[in-house]
Amino acid sequence: MDLFEKCRTFSRAAEARASGYYPYFIPLQDTEGTEVVVNGQHMIMIGSNNYLGLTTHPRVREAAIDAVRRFGTSCTGSRFLNGNLAWHNELEQELADFVGKEAGIVFSTGMQVNLGTISALIGRGDVVITDRDDHASIIDGCRLGFGEMRRFRHNDMAHLESVLQSCERRATLVVVDGVFSMGGDIAPLPEIAALCSRYGARLMVDDAHSMGVLAGGRGTAAHFGLTDQVDLVMGTFSKAFASIGGVVVGDADVIDYVRHNARSLIFSASMPPAQVAAVRAALEIIKEEPERTERVMQIGERMRQGYRDLGFEFGDSQTPIIPIYIRDDQKTFYFWKALFEAGIYVNPIVPPAVPPEASLLRTSYMATHTDEQLDRVLDTFGRVGKQLGII
């Protein structure tokens, strides 16, 4: 048996390309943030995680450019050895202070934060408990650890308590998304924190989609006033912070342990200087301009009302992430294609990325979207939705 036989017989992508319904790896010729250019066509982007619109902010651009002039394009090594700039250390303390924790550690990608942190902490005999809708990076981090992974039904507190009861005499970590990346809903953190306290479990919150967005950018725990009750807060820089990389913040002794045991940190090259500088500039803007977080949340509410008025289903979204549920794979791709041809860029999501019969169009919004752009999006969704019999 040839190992590559599965590759030669893989045909789904080729069939989708041939049919004209292949929505992945689309080459963007240009991007301003709220608009992109594809094949010469200007399109409104409602598929980006650039929640505060900072990727094109002049101060962020200049900070990155100045960093390249000073340090060049790479640190050429792991932070563990020769790739650690003073800027890395300064950034992680700035982020820890911003969130309200003692210390932080910066990784080269958000994916690596979860891979390294969870696998470093969960050893033989330990248990890690996750929400069934948690991000793939959390699941993979659990798999890399030597402990046992358990899961509970999405936001089902009775099920979480049952799982915690079964693990009561073991060292346990509960990991949840603060804002779920597909549904746009916020985890019921007060209930989760109370259960973790009752059963002696530690709590880690993945704030990839809420750091920079909720509570003036400080994330889900701050949104509920529970920063002291969450042990670890993880965030990424590829969304609100206009860069790439990630961070985990918490008690200094825990962070120091992760620093010396997270393989995805130790064996990866460090964040390039330009990316560090971009994050630091974005953080300053977030602190100076809280109206950006207010605006993006207001846009989320405005768009939910618009979709509600049109008759679309969007679940429990409470953030700038708004899923439009189609619940039929073929119709989801038809809808995506019609929107694409009308100049609206959106992401179609089908199983296994979501549960069966939960196919959706993932829409997400930026503080820099104009009212005119948002009106055009709603008008187009309404027209296409009626044509396809969705509404």
C-alpha positions in Angstrom: 0.0 0.0 0.0 1.4 3.4 -1.0 1.1 6.0 1.7 0.3 8.7 -1.0 -2.6 6.8 -2.5 -5.0 8.8 -0.4 -3.6 11.9 -1.9 -4.1 10.7 -5.5 -7.7 9.7 -4.8 -8.6 12.9 -3.0 -11.0 14.6 -5.4 -13.4 16.9 -3.4 -11.3 20.0 -3.9 -10.8 19.4 -7.6 -14.5 18.8 -8.1 -15.4 22.0 -6.2 -12.9 24.0 -8.3 -14.4 22.5 -11.5 -17.9 23.4 -10.5 -17.0 27.0 -9.6 -17.9 26.5 -5.9 -14.5 26.4 -4.3 -14.3 29.2 -1.6 -10.9 28.5 -0.2 -7.4 30.0 -0.7 -8.8 32.9 -2.7 -5.9 35.2 -3.7 -6.5 38.8 -2.6 -4.8 41.3 -4.9 -5.2 44.1 -2.5 -6.8 44.9 0.9 -7.8 48.1 2.6 -9.4 46.3 5.5 -13.1 46.8 4.9 -12.6 46.2 1.2 -10.5 43.8 -0.8 -9.8 43.3 -4.5 -10.2 39.8 -6.1 -9.7 39.4 -9.9 -9.9 43.2 -10.2 -13.3 43.4 -8.4 -13.7 45.5 -5.3 -15.5 43.6 -2.6 -16.8 44.5 0.9 -15.0 42.2 3.4 -17.2 40.7 6.1 -15.1 37.6 6.6 -12.1 39.1 8.4 -11.1 39.0 12.1 -9.6 42.5 11.8 -12.2 43.6 14.4 -10.9 47.1 15.1 -9.6 47.8 11.6 -6.0 48.4 12.8 -4.1 46.4 10.2 -4.0 49.5 8.0 -3.7 52.1 10.8 -0.8 54.6 10.0 0.7 54.2 13.5 0.7 50.4 13.2 2.2 50.5 9.7 5.0 52.9 10.8 5.8 50.9 13.9 6.4 47.8 11.8 8.4 49.7 9.2 10.6 51.3 11.9 11.2 47.9 13.5 12.4 46.5 10.2 14.8 49.4 9.8 16.3 48.8 13.3 16.3 45.0 13.6 15.8 43.6 10.1 13.1 41.1 9.2 13.8 38.2 11.6 15.2 37.2 15.0 16.7 34.1 13.4 16.1 31.8 16.3 14.0 30.6 19.3 13.3 32.9 22.2 14.8 30.2 24.4 18.3 30.8 22.9 19.2 33.7 20.6 15.9 35.0 19.4 14.7 36.9 22.4 14.5 40.7 22.1 13.9 43.0 25.0 10.8 44.0 23.0 9.3 40.5 23.5 9.7 40.8 27.2 8.3 44.3 27.3 5.3 43.3 25.2 4.3 40.3 27.4 4.4 42.5 30.5 2.4 45.2 28.9 -0.2 42.6 27.9 -0.3 41.1 31.3 -0.8 44.5 32.9 -3.5 45.3 30.4 -5.5 42.1 31.1 -4.8 42.3 34.9 -2.4 39.4 35.4 1.1 39.1 36.9 3.0 37.9 33.8 2.7 36.7 30.2 4.6 34.8 27.6 4.5 35.6 23.9 4.4 32.9 21.2 4.9 33.2 17.4 1.3 32.2 16.6 -2.0 31.8 18.5 -2.1 28.2 17.6 1.2 27.6 19.3 0.0 29.3 22.5 -2.7 26.6 23.0 -0.5 23.7 21.8 2.3 24.7 24.1 0.5 25.9 27.2 -2.0 23.0 27.5 0.5 20.2 26.6 3.0 21.6 29.1 0.5 21.7 32.0 -1.4 18.4 31.3 0.8 15.5 32.3 0.1 11.8 33.1 -2.8 11.4 35.5 -4.1 15.0 34.8 -7.4 15.8 33.1 -8.3 18.6 30.7 -12.0 19.4 30.1 -13.1 21.3 27.0 -16.3 22.6 25.5 -17.3 20.6 22.4 -17.2 23.8 20.4 -13.7 24.8 21.4 -11.2 25.8 18.7 -9.1 23.1 17.1 -6.0 24.5 18.6 -7.3 23.7 22.1 -8.2 20.1 21.0 -4.8 19.6 19.5 -3.1 21.0 22.6 -5.0 18.4 24.7 -3.9 15.7 22.3 -0.3 16.6 22.7 -0.4 16.4 26.5 -0.1 13.1 28.2 -3.2 13.5 30.3 -6.8 12.6 29.6 -9.2 14.8 27.6 -12.8 15.0 28.5 -15.5 17.2 26.8 -18.9 18.7 27.7 -21.8 19.7 25.5 -21.6 23.3 24.3 -22.3 25.7 27.2 -24.1 23.0 29.1 -23.4 23.7 32.7 -25.1 20.5 34.1 -23.0 18.4 31.8 -19.8 20.3 32.8 -20.6 19.7 36.5 -21.1 16.0 35.8 -17.7 15.7 34.1 -16.1 17.7 36.9 -17.6 15.4 39.5 -16.1 12.4 37.8 -12.7 14.0 37.9 -12.9 15.5 41.4 -9.8 13.7 42.8 -7.6 14.5 39.9 -5.6 17.6 38.9 -8.0 19.3 36.3 -7.9 22.1 33.8 -11.0 23.4 32.2 -10.4 25.2 28.9 -13.1 27.2 27.1 -13.3 29.8 24.3 -14.4 33.2 25.7 -16.1 34.0 22.4 -16.8 31.1 20.2 -15.3 31.7 16.7 -18.2 30.3 14.7 -21.3 31.1 16.8 -20.2 34.5 18.1 -21.7 33.6 21.5 -20.0 34.3 24.8 -19.2 31.5 27.3 -21.2 31.6 30.5 -18.1 32.3 32.5 -19.7 33.1 35.9 -21.2 29.7 36.0 -18.0 28.0 34.7 -15.8 29.8 37.2 -18.1 28.9 40.0 -18.1 25.2 39.1 -14.3 25.2 38.7 -14.0 26.8 42.2 -16.4 24.2 43.7 -14.5 21.2 42.3 -11.0 22.5 42.6 -10.3 22.8 38.9 -8.1 25.4 37.2 -9.7 27.6 34.4 -8.1 28.8 31.1 -10.0 31.0 28.7 -9.1 31.3 25.0 -9.8 35.0 24.3 -8.6 34.9 20.7 -11.9 36.5 19.5 -12.5 38.7 22.6 -9.1 40.2 23.6 -9.3 43.6 21.9 -13.1 43.4 21.6 -14.9 42.8 25.0 -14.5 45.1 28.0 -12.4 47.7 26.3 -10.3 45.0 24.8 -9.5 43.2 28.1 -11.5 40.1 27.2 -14.2 37.8 28.5 -13.1 37.6 32.2 -13.1 41.4 32.4 -16.5 41.5 30.6 -17.9 39.6 33.6 -15.7 41.1 36.2 -14.0 37.8 36.8 -10.4 38.4 36.0 -9.2 37.2 39.4 -11.2 33.9 39.0 -9.7 32.9 35.7 -6.3 31.4 36.0 -5.0 31.7 32.5 -6.1 34.0 29.6 -4.9 33.4 26.1 -5.1 35.8 23.2 -4.0 36.1 19.6 -2.5 39.0 17.7 -3.9 38.1 14.2 -7.3 39.6 15.0 -7.8 42.9 16.9 -4.1 43.4 17.3 -3.3 43.7 13.6 -0.3 41.3 13.6 0.5 37.6 14.1 1.4 35.8 17.3 -0.2 35.1 20.6 0.1 35.4 24.4 -1.0 33.6 27.6 -1.1 35.6 30.9 -1.5 34.4 34.4 0.3 34.0 37.7 4.1 34.5 37.4 5.1 31.0 38.6 2.7 29.3 36.2 3.9 31.4 33.3 7.5 30.7 34.1 6.7 27.0 34.1 5.1 27.3 30.6 8.1 29.3 29.4 10.4 26.5 30.2 8.2 23.5 29.2 6.1 24.6 26.1 7.7 22.8 23.2 5.9 25.1 20.6 7.7 28.0 22.2 11.1 26.5 22.7 11.4 24.9 19.3 10.0 27.7 17.2 11.6 30.9 15.9 10.4 34.0 17.8 8.0 36.6 16.5 9.7 38.9 14.0 10.4 42.5 15.3 7.9 44.1 12.9 5.1 41.9 14.3 6.0 42.7 17.9 6.1 46.4 17.1 2.7 46.2 15.4 1.1 44.6 18.4 2.6 47.2 20.8 1.3 50.0 18.6 -2.2 48.4 18.3 -2.3 48.0 22.1 -1.6 51.7 22.6 -4.4 52.6 20.2 -6.8 50.2 21.9 -6.1 51.9 25.2 -6.3 55.4 23.8 -9.4 54.9 21.6 -12.0 52.8 23.5 -14.6 54.0 21.0 -13.2 51.4 18.6 -14.4 48.5 20.8 -17.7 50.3 21.4 -18.2 50.9 17.6 -17.6 47.2 16.7 -20.0 46.0 19.3 -22.6 48.5 18.1 -22.1 47.3 14.6 -22.7 43.7 15.7 -26.0 44.7 17.3 -27.1 46.7 14.3 -26.4 43.8 11.9 -28.2 41.3 14.2 -31.2 43.5 14.1 -31.0 43.8 10.3 -30.7 40.0 9.8 -33.5 39.5 12.3 -35.8 41.9 10.4 -34.9 40.0 7.2 -35.8 36.7 8.8 -32.4 35.0 9.0 -31.3 32.7 11.8 -28.1 33.7 13.6 -28.2 31.7 16.9 -26.9 33.2 20.1 -24.4 35.7 18.7 -23.5 38.5 21.1 -20.4 39.9 19.3 -19.2 41.1 15.9 -19.2 37.5 14.8 -22.6 36.7 13.3 -23.3 33.3 11.8 -26.1 33.1 9.2 -27.4 29.5 9.5 -28.3 27.9 6.2 -28.2 24.3 7.5 -27.8 22.8 4.0 -24.3 22.4 2.6 -25.2 22.9 -1.1 -27.4 25.9 -0.4 -24.6 27.4 1.8 -22.2 27.2 -1.2 -24.9 28.6 -3.6 -25.4 31.5 -1.2 -21.7 32.1 -0.8 -21.2 32.2 -4.6 -24.1 34.6 -5.2 -22.8 37.0 -2.5 -19.3 36.7 -4.0 -20.5 37.6 -7.4 -22.4 40.6 -5.9 -19.2 41.9 -4.3 -19.6 40.6 -0.7 -16.8 38.5 0.7 -18.0 36.0 3.3 -16.8 32.6 4.6 -18.9 29.5 4.1 -18.6 26.9 6.9 -19.7 23.3 6.5 -19.1 20.1 8.4 -16.8 18.9 9.9 -15.9 22.5 10.9 -19.4 22.7 12.4 -21.8 19.9 13.5 -24.0 18.2 10.9 -26.9 20.4 9.7 -25.3 23.5 11.0 -23.8 24.8 7.8 -23.5 28.6 7.9 -22.1 31.8 6.5 -19.7 33.2 9.0 -19.9 37.0 8.9 -17.7 39.2 11.0 -17.4 43.0 11.3 -14.9 45.8 11.8 -15.1 49.0 13.7 -14.1 50.7 10.4 -17.1 49.4 8.4 -19.2 52.4 7.2 -22.9 52.5 7.5 -23.2 52.6 3.7 -21.2 49.3 3.5 -23.4 47.7 6.1 -26.6 48.8 4.4 -25.3 47.3 1.1 -24.5 44.0 2.9 -28.0 43.7 4.3 -29.6 44.6 1.0 -27.6 41.9 -0.8 -28.3 39.3 1.9 -32.0 40.1 1.7 -32.1 39.8 -2.1 -30.0 36.6 -2.4 -31.8 35.0 0.6 -35.2 35.5 -1.1 -33.9 34.2 -4.4 -32.6 31.0 -2.8 -35.7 30.5 -0.6 -33.7 30.9 2.7 -36.0 33.7 3.8 
